[in-house]
Amino acid sequence: MTTFSELIASIASDLRQGGFIKDADELQHLADLALDQTLLADARNEALKQIEMRCHVKWLGDFYLPHLSQKDWWGRLEKLSRTTKKYVQSI
């Protein structure tokens, strides 16, 4: 099973490979906030909410990544969305 951190790293790598550097950096930054256990739960949950919003087909799902099919890309985002929802419950 893929961890939240591994999934974020993989999707950020996909974004970088597709030329979406700023979006990859933002996603990684949000994940770092979400994983930072020294932050208050509200701040971590807000970061997770921001990640969840990016999983929508009209946000990151709208990007064209030549090395992935649209189905594969949307599948990865859907997996990140599910994993993010589960992670919220652990905070």
Protein Blocks (a to p, Z undefined) as FASTA:
>chain_A
ZZfklmmmmmmmmmmmnopamlmmmmmmmmmmmmmmkbcfklmmmmmmmmmmmmpmklmm
mpccfkbcfklmmmmmmmmmmmmmmmmmmZZ
